Amino acid sequence: MSDLLERLRECGWRMTSQRRVVAEVLEGEHVHLTADEVHARAAQLLPEISRATVYNTLSELVSLGEVAEVSAQGRAKRYDPNAHHPHQHLVCSECGTIRDVHPTGDPLAGLPAQERFGFTVSEVEVTYRGLCPDCAARPPHTDTPGFGP
């Protein structure tokens, strides 16, 4: 049984066939799917599943704290089932690919006490941005006037 399914059973979440399929689709390493991607994959397993059911299930999973919403600069929200394992994200600025990363050290150490302005910090979110290997290997865009050969 998957980690997410196991956590949902332990918290007493009512496991309908639709909910189970959504949870199964979210399982895996580096999974950061949009709601539409979750729906498309879930529909392959359970053709009668509606888009509304997928959206409602994702919203409930986020409310339960079992799945995290991840935003990537103006792109559709993505859903991360790795909510119980501390990690940061590496995001491709070109295609939006997201990977989980686990940097060493205390991320709070980078924020000096005088920069905390009296806040008691309870959580740190760091997002690393750059180009994935596929996007970095592509030639630069040349369709902008004044650029290119």
C-alpha positions as a printed NumPy array, in Angstrom:
array([[  0.   ,   0.   ,   0.   ],
       [  1.25 ,   3.506,  -0.792],
       [  2.374,   5.978,   1.851],
       [ -0.468,   8.396,   1.037],
       [ -3.137,   5.66 ,   1.055],
       [ -1.793,   4.33 ,   4.331],
       [ -1.861,   7.799,   5.938],
       [ -5.427,   8.356,   4.712],
       [ -6.589,   5.043,   6.151],
       [ -4.907,   5.825,   9.477],
       [ -6.744,   9.147,   9.75 ],
       [-10.092,   7.432,   9.035],
       [-10.713,   9.03 ,   5.635],
       [-13.657,   7.371,   3.901],
       [-12.07 ,   5.518,   0.969],
       [-14.494,   5.547,  -1.978],
       [-13.313,   4.211,  -5.334],
       [-12.985,   7.787,  -6.659],
       [-10.933,   8.955,  -3.685],
       [ -8.735,   5.885,  -3.878],
       [ -7.984,   6.477,  -7.571],
       [ -7.042,  10.128,  -6.912],
       [ -4.719,   9.04 ,  -4.089],
       [ -3.173,   6.328,  -6.288],
       [ -2.514,   8.836,  -9.088],
       [ -0.704,  11.102,  -6.63 ],
       [  1.633,   8.346,  -5.445],
       [  5.288,   8.379,  -6.442],
       [  8.523,  10.278,  -6.226],
       [  8.62 ,  13.846,  -7.613],
       [  4.855,  13.859,  -8.248],
       [  3.589,  17.405,  -8.752],
       [  0.522,  17.096, -10.969],
       [ -2.036,  19.763, -11.839],
       [ -5.693,  19.015, -11.095],
       [ -6.304,  18.438, -14.809],
       [ -3.392,  15.97 , -14.962],
       [ -4.762,  14.157, -11.907],
       [ -8.17 ,  13.976, -13.596],
       [ -6.731,  12.668, -16.887],
       [ -4.753,   9.927, -15.114],
       [ -7.632,   9.056, -12.79 ],
       [-10.015,   8.783, -15.761],
       [ -7.722,   6.167, -17.301],
       [ -8.245,   4.037, -14.182],
       [-11.869,   4.971, -13.5  ],
       [-13.478,   6.451, -16.651],
       [-16.602,   7.701, -14.862],
       [-14.685,   9.957, -12.428],
       [-15.723,  13.59 , -12.841],
       [-13.491,  16.639, -12.866],
       [-15.506,  18.051,  -9.932],
       [-14.822,  14.929,  -7.873],
       [-11.099,  15.256,  -8.537],
       [-11.084,  18.965,  -7.588],
       [-13.127,  18.306,  -4.441],
       [-10.903,  15.388,  -3.423],
       [ -7.723,  17.427,  -3.954],
       [ -9.19 ,  20.285,  -1.911],
       [-10.051,  17.89 ,   0.896],
       [ -6.577,  16.3  ,   0.828],
       [ -5.003,  19.763,   1.082],
       [ -7.341,  20.673,   3.994],
       [ -6.352,  17.465,   5.762],
       [ -2.665,  18.351,   5.325],
       [ -2.03 ,  15.12 ,   3.405],
       [ -1.223,  16.861,   0.11 ],
       [  0.428,  20.264,  -0.374],
       [ -0.412,  22.812,  -3.048],
       [  2.643,  24.023,  -4.929],
       [  2.585,  27.196,  -7.   ],
       [  5.113,  27.721,  -9.778],
       [  5.191,  31.309, -11.087],
       [  1.926,  31.923, -12.88 ],
       [  1.319,  28.284, -13.711],
       [ -1.528,  26.06 , -12.543],
       [ -1.303,  24.842,  -8.959],
       [  0.288,  21.457,  -8.547],
       [ -0.338,  18.884,  -5.848],
       [  2.486,  17.308,  -3.852],
       [  1.719,  14.128,  -1.856],
       [  5.064,  14.401,  -0.077],
       [  3.531,  16.715,   2.55 ],
       [  4.856,  14.78 ,   5.553],
       [  8.501,  14.723,   4.479],
       [ 10.371,  18.026,   4.754],
       [ 11.775,  19.102,   1.404],
       [ 12.166,  22.059,  -0.936],
       [ 11.47 ,  22.361,  -4.659],
       [ 13.614,  22.826,  -7.739],
       [ 11.524,  24.386, -10.541],
       [ 12.372,  24.746, -14.227],
       [ 11.649,  28.354, -15.232],
       [ 10.977,  27.269, -18.815],
       [  8.744,  24.143, -18.708],
       [  7.638,  24.139, -15.055],
       [  9.063,  20.718, -14.155],
       [  9.306,  20.379, -10.366],
       [ 11.636,  18.091,  -8.428],
       [ 11.834,  17.522,  -4.676],
       [ 15.212,  18.374,  -3.17 ],
       [ 16.589,  17.83 ,   0.312],
       [ 19.321,  20.394,   1.022],
       [ 21.391,  19.864,   4.13 ],
       [ 21.541,  22.328,   6.966],
       [ 18.987,  24.511,   8.693],
       [ 17.176,  26.775,   6.185],
       [ 16.339,  29.136,   9.043],
       [ 20.057,  29.755,   9.591],
       [ 20.021,  31.921,   6.452],
       [ 17.683,  34.406,   8.128],
       [ 19.605,  36.435,  10.733],
       [ 17.761,  37.298,  13.955],
       [ 17.616,  41.008,  13.053],
       [ 15.814,  40.118,   9.809],
       [ 13.065,  38.191,  11.613],
       [ 11.478,  41.421,  12.929],
       [ 10.322,  39.68 ,  16.093],
       [  8.532,  36.888,  14.209],
       [  8.531,  33.41 ,  15.654],
       [  9.239,  31.502,  12.459],
       [  7.426,  28.172,  12.215],
       [  8.028,  27.241,   8.592],
       [ 10.478,  27.991,   5.793],
       [  9.739,  27.594,   2.084],
       [ 12.617,  27.743,  -0.367],
       [ 12.199,  27.35 ,  -4.122],
       [ 15.219,  26.901,  -6.358],
       [ 14.669,  28.039,  -9.946],
       [ 16.654,  27.356, -13.075],
       [ 16.552,  25.312, -16.258],
       [ 16.103,  21.549, -16.317],
       [ 18.582,  19.601, -18.487],
       [ 16.083,  19.304, -21.381],
       [ 15.329,  23.037, -21.485],
       [ 18.988,  23.981, -21.004],
       [ 19.906,  21.818, -24.016],
       [ 17.425,  23.574, -26.348],
       [ 18.635,  26.505, -28.418],
       [ 17.46 ,  29.892, -27.081],
       [ 14.243,  31.397, -28.459],
       [ 14.923,  33.498, -31.537],
       [ 11.378,  34.649, -32.305],
       [ 11.765,  37.927, -30.415],
       [ 12.43 ,  40.889, -32.756],
       [ 16.005,  42.078, -32.547],
       [ 17.334,  38.748, -31.326],
       [ 18.832,  35.843, -33.172],
       [ 20.787,  35.7  , -36.434]])
